[in-house]
Amino acid sequence: MTSPAASHPDPRTPAFPSCARVNTLATVFAPTVGAPIAVGVACVYGLPTHALVGLFAMAYATGFGVTIGFHRLFAHRSFATPRPVERALMILGCMAGQSSPFFWVATHRLHHRHSDEDGDPHSPHTAGGRPLGLWRGFWHSHAGWLRSRGFGYSPGTVGDLARRPDLARIDRHWFPWYAAGLAIPSGVGYAVGGTMYDALIGLLWGGLLRHFLTLQATFCVNSVNHLWGSRPYPTADHSRNNLATGILAFGEGWHNNHHAFPWSARHGLRWWQADFSWWVIRVMEACGLAWRVRRANPACSPRVDERGVRAGTVAVR
């Protein structure tokens, strides 16, 4: 099997994540159905401590795979790291269950290029050239865009990643890695508790409920952070900072800061803006696992950077 990018050499021809038949099932249906089942089963049969620990451990591991890996490293190249760490972050992002890495990065780069204008995949303000009302726009930007647009993407948008055989291989096998992200908490649950119920509750809480919660955090950045919050920087779109998503999405909710300085590895630019993802990158830098870490100066004007994003400028290696 060839990579999506290799299967579609013409950058104008859409590429699709592998395992297309289970893509919607894995990324949308499974966590939506699994989350209430997880809560219901725990209410009836009890919640072992290991299941709760598994939920938080997997949420942070896979969440950082998305926020640090998919977003700040691969989509924006805001820092550099050794190739084994790159691969580990991409695998953790696959375990998060937000479809393939190339699809995620291509969609995000397109969002920055056309933010809140025609061409933005998930703007709450416009879709298909038509303005959207508040709640219709909220739903479209939160999850409805996946139904209307599907999972196609332009392979040329991620050409820098597709040229890497190791990353293309991970992208091609994103679904087995997602399945592994469900199996790990289940296996740990069985190893700790020793019963099939421990394996089941590990799967439900560390797997499907965790998937649902982290997916909603990402969706909220797309929707909430373009509707409600503060705008310290006069970007050309409607991006906003929001305290709730700033915390729940591991620092991604300082979204107006991010759109003002998209190349910056740090999104929480003020001391009180908690940015868990940035703190991890900072530790990586101190340990020699991250370099060329790009930081925004909050006192600088973002206008030049915002025009660069509008023109589709993305720094890549």
N, C-alpha and C positions, 0 to 999 in steps of 0.2 A: 504494500500500500504506500502510495506517495503522499507527501504533505499537501494540505490544501493549496498552499502557495504554488507548489510545483505542478499541481494538477491544473492550475489556471494561470498560465504565463502571461496572459493579457490582463493588465491591471484593471481594465474596465469590466472584466467578467467577474461577477461575485463569486467569492469562495464561501464555503460553509464548514462549520466544525465537523469533525468526524463523528461517527455514531449518531447521524442525523435523526434516526428513527426514535432514539431514546432521549434526544436533547431536551425537548420540552418536558418530557416525563421526569427527567432527572433534575432539571434546574428549576422547575416551577411546581409541577404536580406533587412530586414526592414530599418535599418539605411542607407544602400547604396541607396535605392530608396527614402526614406523619406527626406534625406538631401537636394538634389536638389529641391525637391518639396517645402520644407520649404523656401529656398532662393527665389524660383520663386514666391510663394504666397506673401511673404513679399515685393518683388519688385513691384508687381501689386497692392496689396491692402493695403500696409503699415505695419510697424512694431511697435506695441505698446511698450512702455517702459517696461511694465511688462513681455513681452516675452523675451526681452534681459536680464532682471534681472533673469528671470527663467532659462535661458540657463546657466548663470554663476553660479547661486546658485546650480542647479542640477549637473553641471559639477564638482564643487568642492566637493559636498556631495557624489556623487557616485564615483568620482575619488578617493577620500580618502578611500572610502570603499574598493577599489581595492588595492591602493598602501600601505595604512596603515593596512587594514584588511587582505585581501587575501594574500598579499605579505609579509610584514614585521612581522605581527603577526602570521598568520596561517601557511604560508609556511616555515618561518625561526625561529619563536619563539624568535624574537629579543627583545621582552619585554613582560611583563605580565600585565593584566588589569582585572577588575572585569567581571564576566560572563555576566551581562547585557550589558556592553560595547562591549564584544566580539560578542554577538548576534546582537547588533545594527550595528556594522561594517560589519558583514557578510550579513545582510539584505541590507545595502547600496551597498555592492559589487554586490549583486544579481540585484539590480536596475540598475547597470551599463550595464547589458546586455551582459556580457562576458561568458555566460553559467554558469553551476553550480559551486559553490565554490569548491567542491571536485575535479571536473575535472580541474579547474584552478590550484589548489594547486598541484595536482598530476603531471600535465604537467610541472609546474615550477620546482618541485623537480627533475623530470627526466631530465630537461634541465641542471640543475646544475651538476647532476651526470655524464652526458655524453656531456658536453658542447663542441660544434663544433666537435664532433666525432660521429661515428655510434651510433645511439640510441638517439641522440638529436632530439626532435620533430620538432624544427624549426631553425636549423642552416642554414645560407646562404652559407655555405662552403661544406656541404655534405648532401646527402639524399639517403637512401637506399643503402649505401655503395658506392655511386658514387660521385665524386667531381662535384661541380656546378660552372658554370661561374658567372660573376658578376651580371648581370641583372636577369638571371634565379634564381640565389641564393637569390637575393633581393626579388623577387616575392614569392619564396617558403617560406622564413622566415617571410615575411610580412603577407601573408594571404593564400598562396597556400597550406601550410601544413595542413590546416583544411580540404581541399578537399581530399588530399592524405591520411591523417591519420584518418580522422573522429574524433569523440568525445569519443572514447573509452579510458579507463585508467585503471591502475592496482589498485584495491581497497586496496591492501596491502600497497601502497605508502601513503595512507592517513588513515591508521588504527588508529592513535592517535586521529584523528578528528571523525572518524566514531563511536568510542566508546562513544562519547558524544551524548546522545539522542537529546538534544536541538539543537546541530549543525546539526545532521543528519536530523532532521525535517526541518530545514531551507533549507538545500541542496535539500531535496526531493521536496520542494515547491518553488524552485527558480523562476519558471516562473510566478506564481502569483505576486511575489515580483517585478519581472521585469515589469509586466503590471502596478503595482502600481506606479512604477517610471515614467511611461508615463502618468498615470491618474492624478498624483499630480499637475504637472504644468498646465495641462488642467483645472483642477478644480479651481486652484488658478486664472488662467486667467479669467474664467467665473465669479468668485467671485469679482475680481477687475473691470473687464470691463463690465460685465453684458450682453454680447451678445454671440451668438454661434461662431462668428468669433474670439472673444477673447479666447474661449475655444479651437478652432481649432489651432490658431497660438501658443497658449501655448503648445499644444500637439506637434506641429511640431518643435518648437524651443527648448523648455525645455525638450522635449522627444526625438524625432528622430534625430534632428540635433545635440543635445548634445550627444546622444548615438554615432553617427558617429564620432564626433570629439574626444571623449575620447577613443573610440575603436582604432582609428588611432594612437593616442598617445601611447597606449600599443603596437600596432603592430610595430611602429617605434623603440621601444626599442629592439624588437626581431630582426629587420632587420638592421636599421641604426647603432645601437650600437654594431653590430658585423662586421661592414664594414668600418665605417668612424669615426675618432676621435683620441684622444690621449690615450696612454697606459703608465701611470706612474708606473704601477705595472706589472711585468713579469709573468702574469698568464699563465696557460697552454693552454688557449683558445685564441679567437680573440676578447674578450670583449674590449670595448673602452668607454671612456668618451666623451660626446658630449654636448656642451653648449645648443643647440636648444632643444634637447629632455630633457636635464636636467631641463629646465624651463617648457616646454609644458607638460611633464609627471610628474610634481610635485616632481621632484628630482630623478626620476627613471633613468634618462639619465646619471648619474655618474656611468656607468655600469661596468667599469673596477674596480673602487673602490669596487663596490658591489661584483664582482666575486672574488676579492682579500680577502674581509672580508664579506662573505655572512651572517654571524650571526649578523652583526652590524645593529642597528636601524638607524644609521646615514649613509647616502650615500655620501652626499656632505661633504667631509672631510676637505676642505679648506674654509676659511672664505668667499671667493668669489664664491663658488659653491652653488648656491641657491638650497635649499632642502626643499620645502614647507611641505612635509610629515614629515620630521624630526622636523620642527618647531612645528607642531601640537602635535607630540609625546612629545616634550619638554614641551609644555604647559600642556599636560595631566599629565606628571610627576610632574610638579610644583603644580598641583591641587590634587595630590594623586590618580589620575586615571591610572597611569602607574608606574610600579616598575620593578626591575630587568632589567632595560634598558641597553642593551649591546652596548658599544661604541668601535669603532676601534681606535687605535692609528695610525695615518698615518705614523709615523716614523718606525713602526714595519714591519718585513718581513711577507708577506702573504703566504709564501710557504707552511707552515704546514697546514694552513687553506684550501688552495686550494687542497692539497692532501686529506684532510678530506672530501671535497665536492666530489672529484672524487670517493671516496670510498662510497659515499652515506650517509655521516654523516649528520643528521638533528637533531637539538636539539628540543625536544618536552617535554611537561609536562606529 
